[in-house]
Amino acid sequence: MRLRTLGTDWFHGLVALVLSVLLLAFAPHRELLREPVTFVAAVLSYPEAPAVALGSAFRRGTAWFSERTTLLDRLRFLERENERLGLATHVANAHVQAAKRQLDSALGDSQVVFRAPHAWWTEILIDKGLKDGVRSGTPVLQNGSLVGRTTVVENSFSWVELVTSSSLMVPAVIEETRDLGVVAGDGQGGVWLLFIPEGRSLVPGMTVSTAMISEILPPGIPIGRLSEQKKRSEEGFVSYRLETGASLSLLYSVSVLRPKAR
């Protein structure tokens, strides 16, 4: 029995040796084996084709279901976001419209009846006074933006100091960053936002409006927007020139913001 097993092992070893010699002999001539190998691969591709197709279809189906689930979840999320944004927009629009109606009801149109050439950028005279509910310090607007404040109020007319005046100082805030400063004119038609510390991330176009200082001059009245022109002081502050919302060089009619009835 042991001799038979030993003979079988010798036979297997001899066959392996012969095959190795054949492979070494044909190795320099691999081109001779290319066609048989190609033929065998082509023959084997037929029984493999169904399995390959089935595996590919399974992978595509799995990916499709996974992508579909992801897309459906994303769609539901976007629908919820859209509902929230729609509600927020509706509420915001309602507040804006209510504020606009309140502001419109508080405004009274007035004509500019006098503007002295030597004080062109300092003051104007309007045809509304005490009998119209105007009081000293009442804000005056044009196109919804601050023009100035009343100073001397008589029965039928009022003097208005303009924001271009160098003596009118209006506390203001930058809406986008909530930085506080003071708006003042240069007496030559320019309006500047003063006392902004260096290093603030401010860019042209940011909105400047009145800050909360009193009941007569309410917060949130637009003044203008930051321009690209600015200047630095030795004290470490930056001043920004404003592009005002009101046409301060041409004032024919303005609106007076009446104080709330008590």
C-alpha positions in Angstrom: 0.0 0.0 0.0 2.8 2.4 0.9 4.6 1.5 -2.4 1.5 2.4 -4.4 1.1 5.8 -2.6 4.8 6.5 -3.2 4.4 5.7 -6.9 1.4 8.1 -7.2 3.4 10.9 -5.6 6.2 10.4 -8.0 3.7 10.4 -10.9 2.2 13.7 -9.8 5.6 15.3 -9.3 6.6 14.1 -12.8 3.5 15.7 -14.4 4.1 19.0 -12.5 7.7 19.0 -13.7 6.7 18.4 -17.3 4.1 21.2 -17.2 6.7 23.5 -15.7 9.1 22.7 -18.5 6.4 23.3 -21.1 5.6 26.7 -19.6 9.2 27.6 -19.6 9.6 26.5 -23.1 6.6 28.6 -24.3 7.3 31.6 -22.2 9.5 33.3 -24.8 6.7 32.7 -27.3 3.7 34.0 -25.4 2.1 35.0 -28.7 1.5 31.3 -29.4 -0.6 31.0 -26.2 -2.6 34.2 -26.8 -5.1 32.7 -29.2 -5.9 29.6 -27.1 -6.2 31.8 -24.0 -8.5 34.2 -25.9 -10.6 31.2 -27.1 -11.0 29.8 -23.7 -11.9 33.2 -22.3 -14.6 33.7 -25.0 -16.0 30.2 -24.3 -16.1 30.9 -20.5 -17.8 34.2 -21.0 -21.0 32.6 -22.1 -21.7 30.7 -18.9 -20.5 33.7 -16.9 -22.6 36.3 -18.7 -25.9 35.6 -16.8 -24.1 35.8 -13.5 -22.3 39.0 -14.5 -25.5 40.6 -15.8 -27.5 39.6 -12.7 -24.8 41.0 -10.4 -24.7 44.3 -12.3 -28.5 44.6 -12.3 -28.5 43.9 -8.6 -25.9 46.6 -7.9 -27.8 49.1 -10.1 -31.1 48.3 -8.4 -29.5 48.6 -5.0 -28.0 52.0 -5.9 -31.3 53.2 -7.4 -33.2 52.4 -4.3 -30.5 54.0 -2.1 -30.5 57.2 -4.3 -34.3 57.3 -4.4 -34.5 57.0 -0.6 -31.9 59.8 -0.2 -33.7 62.0 -2.8 -37.1 61.5 -1.1 -35.6 62.4 2.3 -34.0 65.5 0.8 -37.3 66.4 -0.9 -39.2 66.1 2.4 -36.6 68.3 4.1 -36.8 70.9 1.4 -40.6 70.9 1.6 -40.4 71.5 5.3 -37.9 74.3 4.8 -40.0 75.8 2.1 -43.0 75.8 4.4 -41.0 77.5 7.2 -39.6 80.1 4.8 -43.0 80.8 3.4 -44.4 81.3 6.9 -41.5 83.5 7.9 -41.8 85.6 4.7 -45.5 86.0 5.3 -45.0 87.1 8.9 -42.1 89.5 7.8 -44.2 91.0 5.0 -47.1 91.5 7.4 -44.8 93.3 9.9 -43.3 95.4 7.0 -46.8 96.3 5.7 -48.0 97.2 9.2 -45.0 99.4 9.9 -45.4 101.1 6.5 -49.0 101.8 7.2 -48.2 103.2 10.6 -45.4 105.4 9.1 -47.6 106.6 6.3 -50.4 107.6 8.7 -47.8 109.5 10.8 -46.4 111.4 7.8 -47.6 114.8 6.7 -46.5 116.3 3.4 -44.9 119.7 3.5 -43.4 122.2 1.0 -40.0 123.8 1.3 -40.8 127.5 1.1 -37.3 128.9 1.7 -33.6 127.9 1.5 -31.0 130.5 1.8 -28.0 130.2 -0.5 -25.5 131.0 2.3 -27.1 128.2 4.4 -27.9 125.8 1.6 -26.5 122.8 3.5 -27.6 123.9 6.9 -31.4 124.5 7.1 -34.6 124.8 5.2 -38.0 126.4 6.0 -41.2 124.3 5.6 -44.9 125.3 5.6 -45.9 123.2 8.6 -45.9 124.3 12.2 -47.6 124.0 15.6 -51.1 124.0 14.2 -50.2 120.9 12.1 -48.8 119.0 15.1 -45.2 119.7 14.4 -42.9 119.9 17.5 -39.3 120.8 18.0 -37.0 117.9 17.2 -39.6 116.2 14.9 -37.9 114.1 12.2 -38.3 115.3 8.5 -38.0 112.7 5.7 -37.8 112.4 2.0 -38.3 109.1 0.1 -38.5 107.5 3.5 -35.0 108.6 4.5 -33.9 111.2 7.1 -33.5 114.8 5.9 -33.1 116.5 9.3 -34.9 117.6 12.4 -37.1 120.6 13.2 -35.4 123.2 15.4 -37.5 126.4 15.6 -41.3 125.7 15.2 -43.8 128.5 14.8 -47.6 128.3 14.3 -47.5 128.0 10.5 -43.9 127.1 9.6 -40.8 125.4 11.0 -37.0 125.5 10.4 -35.4 122.2 9.7 -31.7 121.5 10.4 -30.3 119.2 7.7 -28.2 116.2 8.2 -25.6 117.9 6.0 -25.2 120.5 8.7 -22.0 120.2 10.7 -23.8 120.9 14.0 -26.5 118.2 13.8 -25.3 115.0 15.4 -27.5 112.0 14.9 -26.8 108.7 16.7 -26.9 105.9 14.1 -26.4 102.2 13.8 -25.2 100.0 10.9 -28.0 97.5 10.4 -25.9 94.6 9.2 -23.3 94.7 12.1 -25.1 96.8 14.8 -22.0 99.0 15.1 -22.9 102.3 16.6 -21.7 105.7 15.4 -22.7 109.3 14.9 -23.9 110.8 11.6 -22.9 114.4 10.9 -22.6 116.6 7.9 -19.5 118.5 6.7 -21.4 121.7 5.8 -20.6 121.2 2.1 -23.1 118.6 1.1 -21.4 115.5 2.6 -22.8 113.3 5.2 -20.4 111.1 7.3 -20.7 108.3 9.8 -18.2 109.1 12.5 -16.5 107.3 15.4 -16.3 103.8 14.0 -13.4 101.9 15.5 -10.8 100.5 13.2 -10.9 96.8 12.4 -14.6 96.5 11.8 -15.7 94.3 8.9 -17.7 97.0 7.1 -18.2 97.1 3.3 -19.8 99.6 1.0 -23.6 99.3 0.7 -24.3 98.5 4.3 -27.4 100.4 5.6 -27.2 103.1 8.2 -30.3 104.1 10.2 -31.1 106.1 13.3 -30.4 104.5 16.7 -32.6 104.5 19.7 -32.2 107.9 21.5 -35.7 109.3 22.1 -39.4 108.9 21.4 -39.3 111.9 19.0 -36.6 110.4 16.8 -37.5 106.8 16.6 -34.9 104.1 15.7 -34.8 102.5 12.3 -35.3 105.6 10.1 -33.0 105.1 7.1 -30.2 107.6 6.6 -28.1 106.1 3.8 -25.6 103.5 2.8 -21.8 103.3 3.3 -19.8 104.4 0.3 -16.3 103.5 -0.6 -14.9 106.8 0.6 -13.5 106.8 4.1 -10.9 108.5 6.2 -9.0 107.5 9.3 -8.2 109.7 12.4 -5.2 109.6 14.7 -7.5 108.5 17.5 -8.1 105.1 15.9 -11.5 105.8 14.4 -12.7 105.5 10.8 -15.2 107.9 9.2 -17.4 106.6 6.3 -19.1 108.9 3.8 -22.8 108.0 3.3 -24.8 107.9 0.1 -28.0 109.4 1.5 -31.4 108.1 0.6 -32.8 111.7 0.4 -31.9 114.0 -2.4 -30.5 116.7 -0.2 -29.3 119.0 -3.0 -32.9 119.2 -4.3 -35.5 119.5 -1.7 -38.9 120.8 -2.9 -41.2 118.7 -0.6 -40.6 116.7 2.5 -42.6 114.6 5.0 -42.9 115.4 8.7 -43.1 112.6 11.1 -45.8 113.6 13.6 -45.3 112.5 17.2 -47.7 109.8 18.5 -50.8 111.1 20.2 -50.8 110.6 23.9 
